[in-house]
Amino acid sequence: MPPYRELYPVGTQVQVADRASLEEFARTWRYHNKLQPAQLEYAATGTTVASVGYYHGGDVLYELEGVPGVWHEGCIHPSTEVGAV
């Protein structure tokens, strides 16, 4: 994606990545807004994008409804569940 352009606008239904993917991200990500251990408990949770922000340089950061923490775009994907919220 181009800098400062989100893949998932506010209101988009998304799903947090599976636990193995989150653990890999947490292990390898070396920059800003690292995943917190408590965020791993929300793996595979369906939710909705509540807000979108940007780290200086263009990385997209999300807040999700009912799911604490700041989420990188690589840690979420489109919801695969019909009616997932």
N, CA, C and O atoms as a Tinker XYZ file with bonds, in Angstrom:
   340  protein
     1  N      0.842000   -1.194000    0.000000    73     2
     2  CA     0.000000    0.000000    0.000000    64     1     3
     3  C      0.884000    1.254000    0.000000    63     2     4     5
     4  O      1.963000    1.256000    0.592000    81     3
     5  N      0.424000    2.315000   -0.663000    73     3     6
     6  CA     1.151000    3.582000   -0.617000    64     5     7
     7  C      1.139000    4.143000    0.810000    63     6     8     9
     8  O      0.233000    3.834000    1.584000    81     7
     9  N      2.127000    4.957000    1.163000    73     7    10
    10  CA     2.132000    5.553000    2.509000    64     9    11
    11  C      0.855000    6.331000    2.784000    63    10    12    13
    12  O      0.275000    6.936000    1.882000    81    11
    13  N      0.426000    6.308000    4.035000    73    11    14
    14  CA    -0.736000    7.048000    4.510000    64    13    15
    15  C     -2.023000    6.678000    3.782000    63    14    16    17
    16  O     -2.862000    7.530000    3.488000    81    15
    17  N     -2.153000    5.407000    3.504000    73    15    18
    18  CA    -3.369000    4.918000    2.857000    64    17    19
    19  C     -3.736000    3.574000    3.479000    63    18    20    21
    20  O     -3.014000    2.590000    3.315000    81    19
    21  N     -4.848000    3.537000    4.183000    73    19    22
    22  CA    -5.242000    2.319000    4.886000    64    21    23
    23  C     -5.892000    1.312000    3.950000    63    22    24    25
    24  O     -6.532000    1.668000    2.960000    81    23
    25  N     -5.708000    0.062000    4.291000    73    23    26
    26  CA    -6.343000   -1.027000    3.565000    64    25    27
    27  C     -7.766000   -1.257000    4.091000    63    26    28    29
    28  O     -8.646000   -1.687000    3.346000    81    27
    29  N     -7.982000   -0.967000    5.376000    73    27    30
    30  CA    -9.267000   -1.216000    6.033000    64    29    31
    31  C     -9.805000    0.089000    6.635000    63    30    32    33
    32  O     -9.378000    0.470000    7.724000    81    31
    33  N    -10.723000    0.778000    5.964000    73    31    34
    34  CA   -11.295000    2.017000    6.506000    64    33    35
    35  C    -12.133000    1.748000    7.766000    63    34    36    37
    36  O    -12.526000    0.615000    8.040000    81    35
    37  N    -12.390000    2.809000    8.512000    73    35    38
    38  CA   -13.248000    2.719000    9.698000    64    37    39
    39  C    -14.562000    2.069000    9.294000    63    38    40    41
    40  O    -15.145000    2.407000    8.264000    81    39
    41  N    -15.021000    1.132000   10.115000    73    39    42
    42  CA   -16.271000    0.424000    9.863000    64    41    43
    43  C    -16.097000   -0.901000    9.152000    63    42    44    45
    44  O    -17.051000   -1.673000    9.056000    81    43
    45  N    -14.897000   -1.189000    8.648000    73    43    46
    46  CA   -14.643000   -2.451000    7.958000    64    45    47
    47  C    -14.611000   -3.605000    8.958000    63    46    48    49
    48  O    -13.996000   -3.497000   10.019000    81    47
    49  N    -15.267000   -4.695000    8.618000    73    47    50
    50  CA   -15.204000   -5.889000    9.456000    64    49    51
    51  C    -13.912000   -6.624000    9.143000    63    50    52    53
    52  O    -13.612000   -6.927000    7.988000    81    51
    53  N    -13.150000   -6.904000   10.202000    73    51    54
    54  CA   -11.857000   -7.557000   10.056000    64    53    55
    55  C    -11.736000   -8.684000   11.068000    63    54    56    57
    56  O    -12.582000   -8.854000   11.945000    81    55
    57  N    -10.679000   -9.435000   10.925000    73    55    58
    58  CA   -10.371000  -10.489000   11.884000    64    57    59
    59  C     -8.902000  -10.359000   12.247000    63    58    60    61
    60  O     -8.049000  -10.158000   11.383000    81    59
    61  N     -8.621000  -10.476000   13.530000    73    59    62
    62  CA    -7.239000  -10.483000   13.991000    64    61    63
    63  C     -6.592000  -11.764000   13.470000    63    62    64    65
    64  O     -7.241000  -12.808000   13.398000    81    63
    65  N     -5.329000  -11.684000   13.113000    73    63    66
    66  CA    -4.597000  -12.855000   12.608000    64    65    67
    67  C     -4.580000  -13.977000   13.643000    63    66    68    69
    68  O     -4.841000  -13.749000   14.825000    81    67
    69  N     -4.272000  -15.184000   13.190000    73    67    70
    70  CA    -4.199000  -16.320000   14.114000    64    69    71
    71  C     -3.013000  -16.153000   15.067000    63    70    72    73
    72  O     -2.115000  -15.347000   14.825000    81    71
    73  N     -3.028000  -16.911000   16.131000    73    71    74
    74  CA    -2.028000  -16.758000   17.190000    64    73    75
    75  C     -0.603000  -16.971000   16.677000    63    74    76    77
    76  O      0.297000  -16.216000   17.044000    81    75
    77  N     -0.384000  -17.974000   15.842000    73    75    78
    78  CA     0.963000  -18.233000   15.329000    64    77    79
    79  C      1.483000  -17.027000   14.556000    63    78    80    81
    80  O      2.652000  -16.661000   14.680000    81    79
    81  N      0.622000  -16.416000   13.765000    73    79    82
    82  CA     1.031000  -15.232000   12.999000    64    81    83
    83  C      1.340000  -14.059000   13.921000    63    82    84    85
    84  O      2.308000  -13.333000   13.696000    81    83
    85  N      0.523000  -13.867000   14.959000    73    83    86
    86  CA     0.786000  -12.789000   15.915000    64    85    87
    87  C      2.091000  -13.023000   16.664000    63    86    88    89
    88  O      2.865000  -12.091000   16.881000    81    87
    89  N      2.333000  -14.265000   17.058000    73    87    90
    90  CA     3.580000  -14.582000   17.759000    64    89    91
    91  C      4.791000  -14.307000   16.871000    63    90    92    93
    92  O      5.807000  -13.794000   17.341000    81    91
    93  N      4.682000  -14.646000   15.595000    73    91    94
    94  CA     5.769000  -14.384000   14.645000    64    93    95
    95  C      5.989000  -12.877000   14.488000    63    94    96    97
    96  O      7.127000  -12.408000   14.476000    81    95
    97  N      4.907000  -12.134000   14.369000    73    95    98
    98  CA     5.019000  -10.679000   14.248000    64    97    99
    99  C      5.685000  -10.100000   15.494000    63    98   100   101
   100  O      6.594000   -9.276000   15.391000    81    99
   101  N      5.232000  -10.530000   16.667000    73    99   102
   102  CA     5.795000  -10.033000   17.922000    64   101   103
   103  C      7.282000  -10.373000   18.041000    63   102   104   105
   104  O      8.058000   -9.588000   18.585000    81   103
   105  N      7.665000  -11.513000   17.547000    73   103   106
   106  CA     9.062000  -11.949000   17.632000    64   105   107
   107  C      9.964000  -11.187000   16.662000    63   106   108   109
   108  O     11.125000  -10.932000   16.980000    81   107
   109  N      9.457000  -10.824000   15.500000    73   107   110
   110  CA    10.308000  -10.247000   14.461000    64   109   111
   111  C     10.186000   -8.734000   14.291000    63   110   112   113
   112  O     11.105000   -8.111000   13.758000    81   111
   113  N      9.080000   -8.122000   14.728000    73   111   114
   114  CA     8.892000   -6.681000   14.548000    64   113   115
   115  C      9.823000   -5.923000   15.481000    63   114   116   117
   116  O      9.810000   -6.163000   16.688000    81   115
   117  N     10.619000   -5.025000   14.956000    73   115   118
   118  CA    11.632000   -4.319000   15.741000    64   117   119
   119  C     11.386000   -2.818000   15.871000    63   118   120   121
   120  O     12.237000   -2.100000   16.398000    81   119
   121  N     10.257000   -2.340000   15.409000    73   119   122
   122  CA    10.065000   -0.903000   15.356000    64   121   123
   123  C      9.013000   -0.429000   16.350000    63   122   124   125
   124  O      8.934000   -0.958000   17.459000    81   123
   125  N      8.237000    0.516000   15.989000    73   123   126
   126  CA     7.243000    1.163000   16.841000    64   125   127
   127  C      6.027000    0.274000   17.115000    63   126   128   129
   128  O      5.765000   -0.682000   16.385000    81   127
   129  N      5.298000    0.603000   18.169000    73   127   130
   130  CA     4.026000   -0.035000   18.503000    64   129   131
   131  C      4.107000   -1.562000   18.473000    63   130   132   133
   132  O      3.375000   -2.217000   17.731000    81   131
   133  N      4.994000   -2.112000   19.277000    73   131   134
   134  CA     5.123000   -3.568000   19.354000    64   133   135
   135  C      3.841000   -4.161000   19.938000    63   134   136   137
   136  O      3.158000   -3.529000   20.746000    81   135
   137  N      3.532000   -5.377000   19.516000    73   135   138
   138  CA     2.384000   -6.074000   20.102000    64   137   139
   139  C      2.675000   -6.348000   21.566000    63   138   140   141
   140  O      3.799000   -6.683000   21.939000    81   139
   141  N      1.661000   -6.203000   22.376000    73   139   142
   142  CA     1.782000   -6.507000   23.798000    64   141   143
   143  C      1.334000   -7.945000   24.027000    63   142   144   145
   144  O      0.461000   -8.439000   23.314000    81   143
   145  N      1.923000   -8.625000   25.013000    73   143   146
   146  CA     1.555000  -10.026000   25.256000    64   145   147
   147  C      0.046000  -10.244000   25.402000    63   146   148   149
   148  O     -0.470000  -11.264000   24.946000    81   147
   149  N     -0.663000   -9.316000   26.023000    73   147   150
   150  CA    -2.112000   -9.471000   26.220000    64   149   151
   151  C     -2.867000   -9.475000   24.892000    63   150   152   153
   152  O     -3.963000  -10.032000   24.811000    81   151
   153  N     -2.301000   -8.866000   23.853000    73   151   154
   154  CA    -2.976000   -8.836000   22.558000    64   153   155
   155  C     -3.065000  -10.220000   21.920000    63   154   156   157
   156  O     -3.960000  -10.469000   21.112000    81   155
   157  N     -2.164000  -11.111000   22.267000    73   155   158
   158  CA    -2.177000  -12.461000   21.692000    64   157   159
   159  C     -3.469000  -13.200000   22.028000    63   158   160   161
   160  O     -3.888000  -14.093000   21.291000    81   159
   161  N     -4.089000  -12.830000   23.128000    73   159   162
   162  CA    -5.340000  -13.485000   23.543000    64   161   163
   163  C     -6.497000  -13.180000   22.596000    63   162   164   165
   164  O     -7.532000  -13.844000   22.653000    81   163
   165  N     -6.335000  -12.203000   21.741000    73   163   166
   166  CA    -7.395000  -11.814000   20.811000    64   165   167
   167  C     -7.195000  -12.391000   19.415000    63   166   168   169
   168  O     -7.866000  -11.978000   18.469000    81   167
   169  N     -6.283000  -13.334000   19.286000    73   167   170
   170  CA    -6.029000  -13.983000   17.992000    64   169   171
   171  C     -7.333000  -14.534000   17.421000    63   170   172   173
   172  O     -8.144000  -15.116000   18.142000    81   171
   173  N     -7.519000  -14.343000   16.128000    73   171   174
   174  CA    -8.665000  -14.857000   15.370000    64   173   175
   175  C    -10.005000  -14.243000   15.789000    63   174   176   177
   176  O    -11.060000  -14.792000   15.471000    81   175
   177  N     -9.973000  -13.120000   16.491000    73   175   178
   178  CA   -11.198000  -12.446000   16.904000    64   177   179
   179  C    -11.756000  -11.609000   15.758000    63   178   180   181
   180  O    -11.022000  -10.846000   15.130000    81   179
   181  N    -13.030000  -11.749000   15.487000    73   179   182
   182  CA   -13.707000  -10.907000   14.515000    64   181   183
   183  C    -14.130000   -9.603000   15.168000    63   182   184   185
   184  O    -14.628000   -9.612000   16.294000    81   183
   185  N    -13.944000   -8.490000   14.487000    73   183   186
   186  CA   -14.256000   -7.183000   15.043000    64   185   187
   187  C    -14.427000   -6.173000   13.915000    63   186   188   189
   188  O    -14.463000   -6.539000   12.740000    81   187
   189  N    -14.531000   -4.908000   14.280000    73   187   190
   190  CA   -14.700000   -3.824000   13.323000    64   189   191
   191  C    -13.633000   -2.764000   13.568000    63   190   192   193
   192  O    -13.274000   -2.495000   14.714000    81   191
   193  N    -13.131000   -2.169000   12.506000    73   191   194
   194  CA   -12.146000   -1.099000   12.635000    64   193   195
   195  C    -12.825000    0.121000   13.257000    63   194   196   197
   196  O    -13.811000    0.636000   12.728000    81   195
   197  N    -12.279000    0.574000   14.392000    73   195   198
   198  CA   -12.828000    1.733000   15.096000    64   197   199
   199  C    -12.132000    3.027000   14.686000    63   198   200   201
   200  O    -12.775000    4.070000   14.567000    81   199
   201  N    -10.818000    2.961000   14.471000    73   199   202
   202  CA   -10.091000    4.150000   14.028000    64   201   203
   203  C     -8.829000    3.742000   13.286000    63   202   204   205
   204  O     -8.317000    2.633000   13.444000    81   203
   205  N     -8.353000    4.658000   12.485000    73   203   206
   206  CA    -7.152000    4.442000   11.682000    64   205   207
   207  C     -6.202000    5.592000   11.957000    63   206   208   209
   208  O     -6.603000    6.756000   11.956000    81   207
   209  N     -4.943000    5.261000   12.190000    73   207   210
   210  CA    -3.918000    6.280000   12.375000    64   209   211
   211  C     -2.677000    5.871000   11.601000    63   210   212   213
   212  O     -2.613000    4.790000   11.017000    81   211
   213  N     -1.697000    6.757000   11.612000    73   211   214
   214  CA    -0.479000    6.504000   10.841000    64   213   215
   215  C      0.740000    6.836000   11.672000    63   214   216   217
   216  O      0.794000    7.881000   12.322000    81   215
   217  N      1.708000    5.958000   11.653000    73   215   218
   218  CA     2.995000    6.245000   12.249000    64   217   219
   219  C      3.772000    7.072000   11.242000    63   218   220   221
   220  O      3.617000    6.894000   10.033000    81   219
   221  N      4.604000    7.972000   11.733000    73   219   222
   222  CA     5.419000    8.789000   10.821000    64   221   223
   223  C      6.175000    7.872000    9.869000    63   222   224   225
   224  O      6.918000    6.994000   10.308000    81   223
   225  N      5.995000    8.067000    8.603000    73   223   226
   226  CA     6.599000    7.207000    7.599000    64   225   227
   227  C      5.556000    6.414000    6.840000    63   226   228   229
   228  O      5.855000    5.821000    5.803000    81   227
   229  N      4.320000    6.400000    7.353000    73   227   230
   230  CA     3.241000    5.803000    6.593000    64   229   231
   231  C      2.676000    4.494000    7.091000    63   230   232   233
   232  O      1.675000    4.025000    6.550000    81   231
   233  N      3.283000    3.869000    8.119000    73   231   234
   234  CA     2.715000    2.616000    8.621000    64   233   235
   235  C      1.312000    2.858000    9.157000    63   234   236   237
   236  O      1.078000    3.801000    9.912000    81   235
   237  N      0.386000    2.001000    8.761000    73   235   238
   238  CA    -1.009000    2.138000    9.178000    64   237   239
   239  C     -1.200000    1.414000   10.511000    63   238   240   241
   240  O     -0.756000    0.278000   10.680000    81   239
   241  N     -1.860000    2.081000   11.448000    73   239   242
   242  CA    -2.140000    1.522000   12.767000    64   241   243
   243  C     -3.642000    1.612000   13.022000    63   242   244   245
   244  O     -4.274000    2.628000   12.732000    81   243
   245  N     -4.198000    0.539000   13.567000    73   243   246
   246  CA    -5.640000    0.442000   13.768000    64   245   247
   247  C     -5.994000    0.274000   15.236000    63   246   248   249
   248  O     -5.255000   -0.340000   16.005000    81   247
   249  N     -7.135000    0.831000   15.608000    73   247   250
   250  CA    -7.804000    0.480000   16.855000    64   249   251
   251  C     -9.050000   -0.275000   16.445000    63   250   252   253
   252  O     -9.727000    0.089000   15.484000    81   251
   253  N     -9.345000   -1.332000   17.187000    73   251   254
   254  CA   -10.445000   -2.223000   16.845000    64   253   255
   255  C    -11.498000   -2.200000   17.945000    63   254   256   257
   256  O    -11.167000   -2.084000   19.125000    81   255
   257  N    -12.752000   -2.308000   17.563000    73   255   258
   258  CA   -13.849000   -2.306000   18.546000    64   257   259
   259  C    -13.760000   -3.522000   19.449000    63   258   260   261
   260  O    -13.716000   -4.656000   18.973000    81   259
   261  N    -13.734000   -3.282000   20.758000    73   259   262
   262  CA   -13.756000   -4.359000   21.741000    64   261   263
   263  C    -12.466000   -5.162000   21.837000    63   262   264   265
   264  O    -12.425000   -6.190000   22.512000    81   263
   265  N    -11.420000   -4.704000   21.173000    73   263   266
   266  CA   -10.142000   -5.411000   21.179000    64   265   267
   267  C     -9.068000   -4.394000   21.550000    63   266   268   269
   268  O     -8.782000   -3.493000   20.761000    81   267
   269  N     -8.468000   -4.518000   22.733000    73   267   270
   270  CA    -7.507000   -3.505000   23.167000    64   269   271
   271  C     -6.214000   -3.515000   22.360000    63   270   272   273
   272  O     -5.841000   -4.514000   21.745000    81   271
   273  N     -5.548000   -2.366000   22.389000    73   271   274
   274  CA    -4.236000   -2.256000   21.776000    64   273   275
   275  C     -4.262000   -1.588000   20.423000    63   274   276   277
   276  O     -5.318000   -1.283000   19.869000    81   275
   277  N     -3.069000   -1.369000   19.911000    73   275   278
   278  CA    -2.858000   -0.816000   18.583000    64   277   279
   279  C     -2.426000   -1.965000   17.693000    63   278   280   281
   280  O     -1.575000   -2.771000   18.070000    81   279
   281  N     -3.017000   -2.035000   16.514000    73   279   282
   282  CA    -2.795000   -3.173000   15.613000    64   281   283
   283  C     -2.190000   -2.716000   14.296000    63   282   284   285
   284  O     -2.680000   -1.779000   13.666000    81   283
   285  N     -1.141000   -3.375000   13.895000    73   283   286
   286  CA    -0.532000   -3.125000   12.588000    64   285   287
   287  C     -1.379000   -3.790000   11.509000    63   286   288   289
   288  O     -2.076000   -4.772000   11.767000    81   287
   289  N     -1.311000   -3.245000   10.303000    73   287   290
   290  CA    -2.093000   -3.770000    9.193000    64   289   291
   291  C     -1.793000   -5.253000    8.928000    63   290   292   293
   292  O     -2.685000   -5.999000    8.524000    81   291
   293  N     -0.569000   -5.673000    9.148000    73   291   294
   294  CA    -0.196000   -7.063000    8.927000    64   293   295
   295  C     -0.751000   -8.030000    9.957000    63   294   296   297
   296  O     -0.620000   -9.244000    9.804000    81   295
   297  N     -1.370000   -7.504000   11.006000    73   295   298
   298  CA    -1.923000   -8.350000   12.074000    64   297   299
   299  C     -3.430000   -8.535000   11.960000    63   298   300   301
   300  O     -4.041000   -9.198000   12.797000    81   299
   301  N     -4.027000   -7.954000   10.935000    73   299   302
   302  CA    -5.466000   -8.132000   10.718000    64   301   303
   303  C     -5.700000   -8.432000    9.237000    63   302   304   305
   304  O     -4.852000   -8.162000    8.387000    81   303
   305  N     -6.855000   -8.988000    8.959000    73   303   306
   306  CA    -7.229000   -9.273000    7.571000    64   305   307
   307  C     -8.743000   -9.204000    7.459000    63   306   308   309
   308  O     -9.429000   -9.147000    8.480000    81   307
   309  N     -9.280000   -9.207000    6.248000    73   307   310
   310  CA   -10.744000   -9.122000    6.099000    64   309   311
   311  C    -11.424000  -10.271000    6.830000    63   310   312   313
   312  O    -10.918000  -11.393000    6.849000    81   311
   313  N    -12.555000   -9.987000    7.422000    73   311   314
   314  CA   -13.307000  -11.013000    8.125000    64   313   315
   315  C    -13.798000  -12.069000    7.139000    63   314   316   317
   316  O    -14.263000  -11.751000    6.044000    81   315
   317  N    -13.686000  -13.321000    7.547000    73   315   318
   318  CA   -14.167000  -14.416000    6.710000    64   317   319
   319  C    -15.507000  -14.947000    7.190000    63   318   320   321
   320  O    -16.096000  -15.823000    6.558000    81   319
   321  N    -15.984000  -14.419000    8.300000    73   319   322
   322  CA   -17.260000  -14.873000    8.855000    64   321   323
   323  C    -18.389000  -13.969000    8.374000    63   322   324   325
   324  O    -18.264000  -12.745000    8.405000    81   323
   325  N    -19.463000  -14.555000    7.942000    73   323   326
   326  CA   -20.639000  -13.781000    7.546000    64   325   327
   327  C    -21.222000  -13.166000    8.807000    63   326   328   329
   328  O    -21.495000  -13.863000    9.785000    81   327
   329  N    -21.408000  -11.865000    8.772000    73   327   330
   330  CA   -21.991000  -11.173000    9.916000    64   329   331
   331  C    -21.025000  -11.006000   11.068000    63   330   332   333
   332  O    -21.464000  -10.665000   12.166000    81   331
   333  N    -19.737000  -11.227000   10.880000    73   331   334
   334  CA   -18.771000  -11.074000   11.961000    64   333   335
   335  C    -18.694000   -9.617000   12.373000    63   334   336   337
   336  O    -18.713000   -8.718000   11.532000    81   335
   337  N    -18.609000   -9.395000   13.666000    73   335   338
   338  CA   -18.471000   -8.039000   14.189000    64   337   339
   339  C    -17.484000   -8.065000   15.318000    63   338   340
   340  O    -17.205000   -7.027000   15.918000    81   339
